[in-house]
């Protein structure tokens, strides 16, 4: 962690390295740069959405070392060295829709889509530990994410459907 | 919604962290799940943050024959998932499941939650109920252990001095023959509880209640511990009447009205949840004796 300073503001800048969706990234940011802003502004990965910016809505959820985490509640400098997966990294290796994304399409689990990146990352990680969730468990799993359009019914269905798709894809 | 500028320090040892904290008069950053929103809303603008996240060895969970020891970087989720800690002290997992959302628990730390001393937070009450200890380090005065009875001073205020780093917490195992429970009601999934109650009930070999206590959150400036042993002891588990215990709790609490609930509603919830928690803890004690 070397330090420089921003000539415009005299604010200290810190060199941070992150592995984002498997790609090594280096950035130079002030300490107060939130990870959500570092992803969107510095790395131009605008798939991660910023809703409330105080940890309530879940839209900015990314995976840090495979665990769902609010990127608005982490300073980029503090995540130095971490491996991060954003919604851009939830695709299949061949670039087609990932299992959770496909399930969202199948079940019509999004309308405006603003909250969707946070749901996709959260559910992607959840299915690793819970490969066959019931509807109640699915509801619990998405309890930390707000959606103002859908009324959640189709998102719950999509969690269950995503688990199905994952099993199908693993079997073939 | 962006934090004010601050100086960032990344120590690699506890001693270095304590020195930096004293020198900068800053704040410790561990999980940041309370600190960062407070900073983003500009309710706090510390001049410096001392980041513990890169100090090795602080994330351990050590389950001994007498207690569960955790470090300053032990995430809520890690403690919740730890089977040895659950077997020794099921109350930890039961209460942790009420701490915010799973996503927050992945980053937030249990010691950080205790130090933050929010009167609506679960883990300070669990520490208080079990008679736990916070370990603190200062660069000038060295190490000290702070008993949970002395630790919680007021809302968001602990006995920790500005230059002290909380490095660990100890949750003693509940005694043999005991059962525990956590009961809580919140407006929405993952919100702070309108009221939450942790309970510990100890039975003797004749299944008589020898001690019973509850610790309540969101009904005072600090976790409110109420020993209800005298309101219950001597009776066997299936004949116990908790009415007197509810009166003791009612006299001990001082809930406030806010946007989420009136004081009167919180008082009602405290009675109902205390009864529920004591009954569940008693049933848990019976189940554990039978197992």
Interface residues (C-beta under 8 A of the other chain):
Chain A: X1 X9 X11 X12 X14 X30 X31 X32 X34 X37 X53 X54 X55 X58 X61 X64 X67 X68 X69 X70 X72 X73 X74 X75 X77 X78 X80 X122 X140 X141 X143 X144
Chain B: X1 X2 X3 X4 X5 X6 X7 X8 X10 X29 X32 X33 X36 X37 X39 X40 X41 X49 X51 X53 X54 X77 X100 X101 X102 X103 X104 X106 X107 X189 X190
